[in-house]
Amino acid sequence: MKKALVVISLVAFPLLSHANSTMVAKMPHQAIMQIIMSATTCKNEPMAILLGPDGERMDQTCNVEIGKDAITLVFAGYGKPLRMPRSQFETVDVDASGAERNTDSREVRLSVPQRNAVRSARQYLSFQGFSRDGLIHQLSSDFGSGYDVADATVAVDSLNVDWNEQAARSARQYLSVQGFSCRSLIQQLSSSAGSSFTEQQARYGAERAGACSK
């Protein structure tokens, strides 16, 4: 039976400054480890944030040592250092996620709720791949951000997002969790119960992720 990745509701990060890239790793029990490469809280040094499956911030630390092969974290409430392989993390650059960072004329014309939805959308895109429909649903869902569907739609459509590349990101994220055949990954990516990409985007994503290689 296929398992869809759980899309969590991200908490806001008002303490972040030059955080234009993050490193994200999946933890046991659907928790997420997110390392912000530059955070004002940590004097523009790396900051590790542990998120629960519901998006709740469970713990955070500035005691982060990023080595060539491993990342060592020390949380105050944890008795010993936590050492995680670098290979477990996916590095995500916010600019490369497909969402424009700079305010332009399109955003100026948006209402306050729509501009807030844009900010939320960028946070989601900095974390994982989304389809257009999936991102709108995440922004408007009661289990997501709870924006009005119309505001969420306007916000998403105001962004300059390469949905093909988002599909490739999602495909790689699925494959990091479990194995998929080419056909099953395309189905997972395009299904309304999965990521809701178009069939063409899903095929592009699966091929780019290497699931359809001979």
N, C-alpha and C positions, 0 to 999 in steps of 0.2 A: 504494500500500500504506500502510495506516495505521501511524503510529508512536506507540507508547505512551510516555508520559513515564517516565523512569527514576526510580524511587523510591530514594533513597540512604539509607544508614544515617548518622544524624547523630551527630557526636561530642558528648560531654557538654561543657557550658560552665560549669565550676565557678567561673570567674573573674567571672561576670556577677552583677550586683546588681539594679538597678532596671530590668532589661531586659524591660519589658512590651510593647515593640513592636520590630519588626525591619523592615528593608527588604531585599528579596530580588530578585536579578536573575540570569538565566541567562547563562552565559558560553560561549565556544566550547568544543568538545569535552566538553560536558555538565558543565562545572564550574559552580559556584554562587558568587556573591558575596553575602554576608550582612552587613548592617550592623546592629549592635546599638546602639540609640539611647543606652543608658547602661550602661557597663561599669566595674566597679571597677578593672580593669586600666588603664583610660584615665582614671582620676579622675572617673568618672561622665560622661565625654564619649563621643562615638560611637567605635565600634571596628569595623573592617572585617575580615572573615574570609573567606578564599578556600578553598572546599571543592572537592576533586576529585570525580570521578564516583562514587567509592566511599565518599564521605563523609569522607575523610581531610583533616585541616586542613593545607593546603599553605603558607599564609602568613597573617599578620595584621598589622594596623597601627593605631596610634592617630592617625596623621596623616590625618585625614578632614575634608574641608571640604564641607559640604552647602550648596549654593547653590540659588537659585530654580529654575534650569533644568538644573543639572548637579551631579554629585558628583565631587570630585577626591580621589584616593587616592594616597598615596605609600608604596610598599613598599620596605623596605631593599634587597631583592635585585633590584629593578627599576630600571632606569636613569633613568627619567623619570616624571613624574606621570601617572597614569591618570585620564582624564576620561570619565565615563559620564553619559549623559542621565538626568535624573530619571525620564523616561517609561519607561525600561527597568526600573525597579524597581517591585515590588508591595509596598505597605506592609501589614504584617500585625500587628494587635494581638492579643496572646495572649488577652486576655479575649474579644475578638470572634471568636476562632477557634472558640468553642463549648465549650472545655474550662474547667471551673471551676478557678480558681487557689487558692482557699482550702480548707483542709482542713475536711471536714465529717464527720458521724457515719458516713457510708458508708465514707470512707477510713480512719477509725480502726479499723474492723472488718476491714480487709484485712490479709493476711499481709505480711511484709517483701518477698518477691518481687513480690507484687501491687502494693504501694505503689511499688516501684521501677518496675514496668511502667507505673503511672499517670504517673510523672515522665517516662518515655520517651515515652509517648503524647502528653503535653502538648508536649514538644519537637517531635515530628513535626507536631502540629497547628499549632504556631506557624509552621511552615515552609511547609506546603502543605495542600491539601484532601485528605481521606481519607474513604472510606466506612467503615462499621462493619467489614465483612469485610476490606477492604483494610488497615485499621489493625491488626486482629487478626493478619492475615498478616504485616504488616511487623514487628510486635512479636515474633512467634513464629518467623519464618523464620531459618534459619541465615545468610542474607545480610542479615538485619535485626538485631534485638536478641537473638534466641535465647532468649526466654522460653518457658516451657511454655505450650502452647496454652490450657490451662485458666486459668492465671494471666493470660495476655493477654486472654482473653475477659472475665474478672471485672473486670480493670482498665478495659477499654474501656466496659463496661456500667455502671461506677460513675461515669463522667463524664456531665455534662449537655451533650450535643452535639446541635446542630441539623444533622442529616445532609442536609437539603435545602440548607442554606447551604453545607455542605461540598461538595455536588455543584456548586453555582454557582461556588465557588472553583476547583474542579478544572476546570470547563468554561472559565473565563477563562484558566486556566493552559495548557490545551490550545490555546486559540485564540491565545495569545501566541506559540506555537511554530509553528503552521501553520494553514491554513484547513480548516474542517470544514463540511459541510452540516449542517442540523438533524438529519437522520436518522443520519448517520455519527457525529456527536458524541454523540447519545444511545446509539448502539451502543457507542462507545468508553467512555463512562462506565459503562455497565451490563455490559459484557463482563467475564468472569472474567480475560481477558488484558489488560483495561484497568484500570478503577478499581473494578469490582464493586459499583456502586450498584444499588439496585433500579430497575426500569423507571420507576417513578413519580418517584423522586428524580432519575434521569438526565434525564428530560423537564423537570422543574422547573429543574435546573441549566442545561440547554441554552437554555431559554427566558429565564432570568434573565441569561444571558451574552450574549443577543442573537442567537444563532445561528438562531433560529426566527422572527425578525422578518420581516414581509412587506415 
